[in-house]
Amino acid sequence: MILNHPFFFPMNLSNLAKFILGFTLAIALTLGGAVAASLYLVARLTALPPKPEFDSPEASTTTAVSTTPTPEATPEPEPTPEPEPTPDPGLYQARVTWPEGLLLRDNPSYDAGSLGGIAFNETVTVLENAENGAWQRVRSESSNQEGWVVGGNLEEISTP
């Protein structure tokens, strides 16, 4: 009968064991290689760069000693520094109520460039409110930067 031909039933118990063992080894080697390659790449990509080495200032500055005295110039009086202009006192003090903080922009527009950020609970001085109330011009107390923030995210601080 044709179904008893070795082509249809080529495996006996020994051949079946060899097939299962070979298949298992192939899977194990493939997984082991993938794990080893990923560990190698992770180690290479997370390694810190070498610490920079700078020339020490003592080693690079060598001066020749002169034996002839040099006449000292009379010191000129220092000019008195001009007093810094006092910043605009603004409308009122407020604090940021938006939990993620606010983006400080150079114009009252969502398309405007970013100047920095103002953290949650940070104190700012409100300098101007836009006509429609959607934007407020503020000055950050910590960085002294001025810019525009989206309105409605500040809470006025009551002054005693």
Buried (B, 14 or more C-beta within 10 A) or exposed (E): EEEEEEEEEEEEEEEEEEEEEEEEEEEEEEEEEEEEEEEEEEEEEEEEEEEEEEEEEEEEEEEEEEEEEEEEEEEEEEEEEEEEEEEEEBBBBBBBEBEEBBBBBEEBEEEBEEBEBBEEEBBBBBBBEEEEEBBBBBBBEEEEBBBBBBBEBBEEEEEE
